[in-house]
């Protein structure tokens, strides 16, 4: 136990060996060596800066979706980020570039797997409005709060659990839309303790990717460029999209795998590029179970915690899927998950 570091973060009421499973949507994960709850950006910034200066590994956890935490837990400091400020600034003068990423989903089994195309519409003709949001803000709450103020644009992400910081970190997608379409800039804390503003262009967005995967920076606030759009239309899209999302399995981290690249789909003559479709219809693995983890009967790109699942159980199902896909198709999926607390040798097979 690093008692010197514990003393330095004492003002933030740290806890030790805190189980992290309750702080994830998968309900899987061992303990945090040091754990702090940050209810505001100042706490997030100050505690993170102390960890950086002390050379202590730092993990910022939002809603805990799209992550798999090792059964051993996470060494160093884990900050649960629940910062909550939302500020509508006024007119947005920025003109973010169009998304570099493109939607990959080509769904054929719309009875069992949700579709999006019927909900989509264009908002680019509306007046733009600037909004600044703390990185810990709950995304579903943010969408509802802004829509009640007549600010639209994020309705495509309704029903997705997470924080806005996590949404930017992983450039999440809702149907054909990506979070990068709405990002103006972000305020971040660098590993040398400096607060910097990172522009949209500097974020290096790609499919399920941003610079923050590798930079070690902590996202403090995000400035969005949204719309004074059609409030009723946005509400309808939000409700319908969230309803479709409810059809997805529960007690999961979200979809585990990125959709197959168009070139691979064409080469293999796949009817759908969804790994849910492939795992179900081609690999025949839907419903397979290891321990408490199960390839979901509802959507095979999701792995459900059926009760008492461990990270080892999940990795066992990953191995089953990867081995079968390699044998039958000559390809393996790419995960949409962030692995936390693992040694490289444990997960490099899946990266």
C-alpha positions in Angstrom: 0.0 0.0 0.0 1.4 3.4 -1.0 0.7 5.3 2.1 2.4 8.5 0.9 0.1 8.7 -2.1 -2.9 7.9 0.1 -2.0 10.8 2.3 -1.8 13.1 -0.7 -5.3 12.3 -1.9 -6.8 12.3 1.6 -8.8 15.5 1.0 -10.8 13.5 -1.7 -11.9 10.8 0.8 -10.1 7.9 -0.9 -11.1 4.3 -0.3 -8.9 1.2 -0.9 -9.6 -2.2 -2.5 -13.1 -1.1 -3.6 -14.9 -3.7 -5.8 -15.5 -2.2 -9.3 -18.1 -4.7 -10.5 -21.0 -2.5 -9.2 -19.6 0.5 -11.2 -19.9 -1.3 -14.5 -22.9 -2.3 -16.7 -21.4 -5.8 -16.9 -21.2 -6.2 -13.1 -17.8 -7.7 -13.6 -14.4 -6.7 -12.2 -12.0 -6.9 -9.2 -11.1 -4.1 -6.8 -9.5 -0.7 -7.3 -6.3 -0.2 -5.3 -7.3 3.4 -4.6 -10.8 4.8 -5.4 -12.3 8.3 -5.5 -15.6 9.6 -6.5 -15.4 12.9 -8.4 -18.7 14.8 -8.4 -17.3 17.9 -10.0 -14.6 18.8 -12.6 -12.3 20.4 -10.0 -12.1 17.2 -8.0 -11.4 15.2 -11.2 -8.7 17.6 -12.3 -7.0 17.9 -8.9 -7.0 14.2 -8.0 -5.8 13.2 -11.5 -3.0 15.8 -11.3 -1.8 14.3 -8.0 -1.7 10.8 -9.5 0.2 12.0 -12.6 2.8 13.8 -10.5 3.2 10.8 -8.2 3.6 8.4 -11.1 0.5 6.4 -10.0 -1.5 4.6 -12.8 -4.8 6.4 -13.4 -8.1 5.1 -14.6 -11.1 7.3 -15.1 -14.4 5.4 -15.0 -17.7 6.9 -16.1 -20.8 4.8 -16.4 -18.6 1.6 -16.8 -20.1 0.5 -20.1 -17.9 -0.8 -22.9 -15.2 -2.0 -20.4 -14.0 -5.3 -19.2 -12.2 -5.1 -15.9 -9.8 -7.9 -14.8 -10.8 -10.2 -12.0 -7.7 -8.9 -10.2 -8.9 -5.4 -10.5 -7.0 -2.2 -11.4 -3.7 -1.0 -9.8 -3.4 2.6 -9.0 -6.1 5.2 -8.7 -9.6 4.8 -10.2 -11.7 7.9 -10.3 -15.5 7.5 -10.7 -16.4 10.6 -12.7 -19.8 12.0 -12.0 -19.2 15.7 -12.8 -22.5 17.2 -13.9 -22.5 20.7 -15.3 -24.4 21.5 -18.6 -24.2 25.0 -20.0 -25.9 26.2 -23.2 -23.6 29.0 -24.4 -25.4 30.5 -27.4 -24.7 30.4 -31.1 -22.1 28.0 -32.3 -19.8 29.5 -34.9 -17.8 26.4 -35.4 -18.3 24.1 -38.4 -17.0 20.6 -37.4 -15.9 18.5 -40.3 -18.1 15.7 -41.5 -17.4 12.4 -39.8 -14.4 10.6 -41.1 -16.0 7.4 -39.8 -18.8 5.7 -41.8 -21.5 3.4 -40.6 -20.7 -0.2 -41.3 -23.9 -2.0 -40.3 -25.7 -3.7 -43.1 -28.4 -5.6 -41.3 -30.5 -8.2 -43.1 -32.3 -9.8 -40.1 -34.3 -6.8 -38.9 -36.8 -9.0 -37.1 -34.2 -10.0 -34.5 -31.6 -7.2 -34.9 -32.5 -3.6 -34.7 -32.3 -1.2 -37.7 -31.8 2.5 -37.8 -32.5 3.9 -41.3 -36.2 4.6 -40.8 -35.4 7.0 -37.9 -32.7 9.1 -39.6 -33.1 12.6 -40.9 -30.9 15.7 -41.6 -30.6 18.6 -39.2 -27.9 20.6 -40.9 -30.2 23.4 -42.0 -31.1 24.5 -38.4 -29.3 27.2 -36.4 -26.3 25.8 -34.5 -25.9 26.2 -30.7 -22.9 25.7 -28.5 -23.1 23.6 -25.3 -20.4 22.9 -22.8 -20.7 19.7 -20.8 -18.7 18.2 -17.9 -17.2 14.9 -19.0 -19.0 12.9 -16.3 -22.5 14.0 -17.4 -24.8 11.0 -17.9 -25.5 10.8 -21.7 -29.2 9.8 -21.5 -29.8 12.6 -19.0 -27.9 15.1 -21.3 -30.1 14.2 -24.3 -33.3 14.7 -22.4 -32.2 17.9 -20.7 -31.0 19.5 -23.9 -34.1 18.4 -25.8 -36.3 20.1 -23.1 -34.4 23.3 -23.9 -35.0 22.9 -27.6 -31.4 21.8 -28.3 -31.2 18.7 -30.6 -28.6 16.6 -32.3 -27.8 13.9 -29.8 -31.0 12.0 -30.2 -29.3 9.3 -32.3 -27.4 8.2 -29.1 -30.6 7.7 -27.0 -30.6 4.5 -25.0 -26.8 4.2 -25.0 -25.5 4.0 -21.4 -22.4 6.1 -20.7 -21.1 9.6 -20.0 -20.2 12.3 -22.6 -16.5 11.8 -21.8 -16.8 8.1 -22.6 -18.8 8.9 -25.7 -16.0 11.2 -27.0 -13.2 8.8 -25.9 -14.7 6.0 -28.0 -16.4 8.1 -30.7 -19.6 6.2 -30.2 -22.0 5.6 -33.0 -25.8 5.6 -33.1 -26.9 4.1 -36.4 -25.2 6.2 -39.1 -24.2 9.0 -36.8 -20.9 9.4 -34.8 -20.2 11.5 -31.8 -17.4 13.3 -33.7 -20.1 15.1 -35.8 -21.0 17.2 -32.8 -17.7 17.9 -31.1 -16.2 21.4 -31.3 -13.3 21.0 -28.7 -12.5 19.5 -25.3 -10.6 20.7 -22.3 -8.2 18.1 -21.0 -5.6 17.5 -18.3 -2.3 16.3 -19.7 0.0 13.9 -17.9 2.4 16.7 -17.1 -0.4 18.5 -15.2 -1.3 21.1 -17.8 -4.9 22.0 -18.8 -5.1 22.2 -22.6 -7.9 22.8 -25.2 -7.9 20.1 -27.9 -9.6 21.0 -31.2 -11.9 18.6 -33.1 -9.2 18.2 -35.7 -6.6 17.2 -33.1 -8.8 14.4 -31.7 -8.0 12.0 -34.6 -11.5 10.4 -34.6 -12.0 7.1 -36.3 -14.4 4.2 -35.9 -14.6 3.5 -32.2 -11.5 5.5 -31.7 -10.0 8.9 -30.7 -6.6 10.2 -29.6 -7.5 9.6 -26.0 -7.0 5.9 -26.4 -3.3 6.5 -26.4 -2.7 10.1 -25.1 -3.2 9.4 -21.4 -5.1 12.8 -21.2 -8.1 13.2 -18.9 -11.2 14.7 -20.6 -12.5 17.5 -18.3 -15.2 19.2 -20.4 -16.5 18.9 -23.9 -17.8 21.7 -26.1 -20.5 20.5 -28.5 -22.0 22.2 -31.6 -25.6 21.2 -31.7 -28.9 22.5 -33.2 -31.9 24.6 -32.4 -33.8 21.8 -34.2 -37.3 20.3 -34.4 -37.9 19.4 -30.7 -40.9 17.2 -31.4 -39.1 15.3 -34.2 -36.1 14.9 -32.0 -38.2 13.6 -29.1 -39.8 11.1 -31.4 -36.5 9.9 -32.7 -35.1 9.6 -29.2 -38.1 7.5 -27.9 -38.0 5.2 -30.9 -34.3 4.7 -30.9 -34.2 4.2 -27.1 -37.0 1.7 -27.5 -35.0 -0.3 -30.1 -32.0 -0.2 -27.8 -34.1 -1.7 -25.0 -34.4 -4.8 -27.2 -30.7 -5.3 -26.6 -29.5 -7.7 -23.9 -29.1 -6.5 -20.3 -26.1 -7.0 -18.0 -23.6 -6.5 -20.8 -20.9 -4.0 -21.7 -22.7 -3.3 -24.9 -21.8 -4.8 -28.3 -18.5 -6.6 -28.0 -17.3 -6.4 -31.6 -16.9 -3.9 -34.4 -18.7 -4.7 -37.7 -16.7 -6.4 -40.4 -14.9 -4.2 -42.9 -16.6 -3.8 -46.3 -13.7 -5.5 -48.1 -13.9 -8.5 -45.8 -17.6 -8.8 -46.2 -17.4 -8.7 -50.0 -14.5 -11.2 -50.1 -16.4 -13.7 -47.8 -19.8 -13.0 -49.4 -21.4 -12.3 -46.1 -25.1 -11.4 -46.1 -24.5 -9.1 -43.1 -21.4 -7.5 -41.7 -22.7 -7.6 -38.2 -20.8 -10.0 -35.9 -24.1 -10.7 -34.1 -25.4 -12.2 -37.4 -22.1 -14.0 -38.1 -21.8 -15.5 -34.6 -25.4 -16.6 -34.7 -26.0 -17.8 -38.3 -22.5 -18.8 -39.5 -20.6 -19.8 -36.3 -23.7 -21.2 -34.5 -22.5 -20.0 -31.1 -25.5 -18.0 -29.9 -26.4 -19.2 -26.4 -23.0 -20.8 -25.7 -22.1 -20.4 -22.0 -18.9 -20.5 -19.9 -19.5 -20.1 -16.2 -21.8 -17.2 -15.7 -21.2 -15.6 -19.1 -23.4 -16.3 -22.1 -23.3 -15.3 -25.8 -26.7 -13.6 -25.7 -29.7 -15.4 -27.2 -31.1 -12.0 -28.0 -28.1 -10.6 -30.0 -25.0 -12.7 -30.4 -22.6 -9.8 -30.5 -23.4 -9.2 -26.8 -22.1 -11.4 -23.9 -24.5 -11.4 -20.9 -23.6 -11.8 -17.3 -26.2 -14.4 -16.3 -25.1 -14.3 -12.7 -21.7 -14.5 -11.1 -19.8 -14.1 -14.4 -16.1 -13.3 -14.2 -13.7 -11.6 -16.6 -12.2 -15.1 -17.2 -15.6 -16.4 -18.3 -15.9 -13.6 -20.8 -12.4 -14.2 -22.2 -13.3 -17.8 -22.5 -16.2 -16.9 -24.8 -14.0 -14.5 -26.7 -11.5 -17.4 -27.3 -14.4 -19.6 -28.5 -15.6 -17.0 -31.0 -12.1 -16.1 -32.2 -11.1 -19.7 -32.7 -14.3 -20.6 -34.5 -14.2 -17.5 -36.7 -10.6 -18.1 -37.6 -11.3 -21.7 -38.6 -14.5 -21.1 -40.6 -13.9 -17.6 -42.1 -10.2 -16.9 -41.8 -10.9 -13.7 -39.9 -11.4 -12.7 -36.3 -13.4 -9.8 -34.8 -12.1 -6.6 -33.4 -13.4 -5.7 -29.9 -15.3 -2.6 -29.2 -14.3 -3.0 -25.5 -11.6 -1.3 -23.4 -9.7 -3.9 -21.4 -8.7 -2.6 -17.9 -6.3 -4.2 -15.4 -5.1 -7.0 -17.7 -1.6 -8.0 -18.5 -0.8 -7.7 -22.2 -0.4 -11.5 -22.7 -3.9 -12.1 -21.4 -5.6 -10.0 -24.1 -3.2 -9.5 -27.0 -5.0 -12.4 -28.8 -8.1 -10.2 -29.0 -6.6 -6.8 -29.9 
